[in-house]
Every structure is written in C-alpha cells, then in structure tokens.
Amino acid sequence: MRYLLIILSLLSFVICEEVIDKQSKFKKHNLSIGMLDDKTGFSLIGYTYNIKQNKMNEYFIGGGTMIAAFTGTVGWKHYYRKSKLSISSVLCGQYVAHMGFMGFLPTLSLTLEYNLTNWAQVKLGGWAYTLLGGTSNESGGHSGVLPFIGLSFKF
C-alpha cells in the first residue's frame, strides 16, 4: 500500500508538471542531432532539459553520446538576438567519459541558429573546450576549437 501511494504521488507530480509545461510558452526539452553540439559537446545525439528559462536565457542539464563516449552537461545559454536567425552563446561544464580518456570539460560556444519551424532549428557555430583530466598515464590538458553543425528539435 505504501508503494502504491508513492507511485500515485509521483504520477500526480508528473501530470501536474506536464499541465504547467503545456500552459507555458517555453519548450523545455531539446533533442540535437549532428556533428558535435553547443550544449552537449562531444555528441552525435544529445538531449537537454531547460531547468529555468526566460526570453533570452536558458539554464539546462543534459547528456549526449558519440557511440563510445558519453557527455553529461550543465550550463547556461544566452541569446544576443532572438528571431528567425538567432545568435547565442553557451557556457557550460561537462564531464566526458570515453574509452581513451575522461575528465571535466569546460566549454564555450558561439551559435548561429536558423528556425525552420517553431520546434526545429539548424545550428552551426564554433565550440571551444579544455579537457581537464586524461588517461591514467597523462595529465590531460587538451584544448581546442571545433566547428559544429546539426539539427535541434524543441518539444
């Protein structure tokens, strides 16, 4: 009986959250597909959830995968211009785990987004990173700048 009450409580919480989300004009879920990503970094497929957002800012958590690598991320996205063609930057901290390395990955990106619809975008830009950590026989410290391109779906 106690487990049934817990399950019903959690279910009612989820239903209430979905009702509130549908009343909100902001979409909280983001799915990205492409070569790297501004929010999830080293990923071909990434998912982020907006914890808090307003017209010009998004605070998010998420994760992404690139076959043999996984990235967990938390960060902030700021829009400088928000229209059909938007300009934004993302500052986030990521933890990346791969067969060859793992470590903390602070990143910064500059993004150009073109809205195909109100729920689909094409994103491209530059992504700067610094890997703090590495394999067991090295100290890490790799840095670089990489381009990215992909599709993003908001729901």
N, C-alpha and C positions, 0 to 999 in steps of 0.2 A: 504494500500500500504506500509506503514511504517513497519508493522509487517511482511509482505512478504519479504522485504529487510533484516530484522533482521534474519528471518528464513533461507533465502538463504545464508547470511553471515556465520551463524553458521554451516550450512550444508557444505559449501565450506571449512571451517576450519577443520571440522571433516574428510572430504575426503582427504585434504592435509596431515593431521596428519597420517592417515592410509597409505597413499602412502609413506611417510617418514619412518614410522614404518616398512613397508614391505622391504624397502631398507636396514634397519638396521639389523645387525646380532643378536641383543639382543631382547629377548621377554619381553614385558613389563607387561603382565597380568599373574597372578598366582592364581590358584584355589587349595585350600588344603582341603582334606577330611581325617578325622581321629580323634584320641583321643588327644585333645589339639594340639597346633601348635607353632612353634618357632616364627612366625611373628604375628599371631593374638591371641595368648594366649588361653584364655578360649573359645574354639570353636570346634565344630564338623565339620562345614563348614566355610571356610574363603576365602576371596578374597583380594589380594593386587595388587596395581599398582605401578610399578617402575617409579618414577619421574625422576631419573637420575641413570645411571649405567655405569660401565666400566668392565674390565675383572675380577677384584677382589672385587668390591664393588657394592652394590645396596642400594639406598635410596628410601623408599617406604611409601605409605599411604594405609590404607585398613580397613576392618571390618570383623567381624566374629560373628557367632551365635552358641549358645548351647541351643536350644529350648527356655528357658525362660530368657536367658541372651544375651546381645549384647556387643561387644567389638569394639571400634574404636581405631586405632593404627597408629603411625607414627614412623619410625625407620631406622636403618642402619644395613645392613648385610655385613660382611666381610668374604671372603674366605681365608683360610690359605693354602689350597691345592685344586685345581680345576682340576678334572679328572673324570673318571668313578665313582670313590669313592672319594667324596669331603668332606672336613672338613671346617666348618664355625661357626661363632658366630653371634648372633643377639643382638643388644642393642636397646630397644625401649621404648616409653612411650605409655601407653594405658589408655583409660577410659573405665571402665566396669560398666554396669548397669544391675542389676538383681532385682528380687522381694525382696530379703532379704538384699541387700547391693548395694552400688555404690561408686565409687571413682577412684582416679588416681592410676595406676598400673605400676610402672617402672619394666621392666623385662630384664633379661639377659639369653641367652641360648647358649648351645654348641650343634652343629648339625652334624650328620654323614649322608650324602646323597649318595644314590646309584642310578645312572642314568639307568633306564630301557630302555628308548629311549631318543632322543634329546628333547622331550617335557614332559616326565613323569619320576618321581623320587619316591623312597621310602625314607622317612626321619625318623630318630629316634634320640633321644637325651635327654638332661636334660634341664629343664626350671625353673629358679629361679625368684621369684616375691616378691614384698612387696606391700600390699594394703594400700594406704593412704586414709582414709575415712571409712565409715561404715554405719550402720543403724542409725536411729535417736537417739537411746539410747546408742550407743557406739562410741568410738573414732576411731575404725579401728585399723590399725597397724598390720595386719596379714601378716606373711611372710612364705615362704616355698619353697621347691624344688620338682618338679614333673617330672616324665618321660613323653615323648610324642612319638607317632608313627603315621604315616599317609602317604598318597599319595599326591603328588603335581603335578599339571599339568600347564605347561607354554604355553602360546599362545600369 
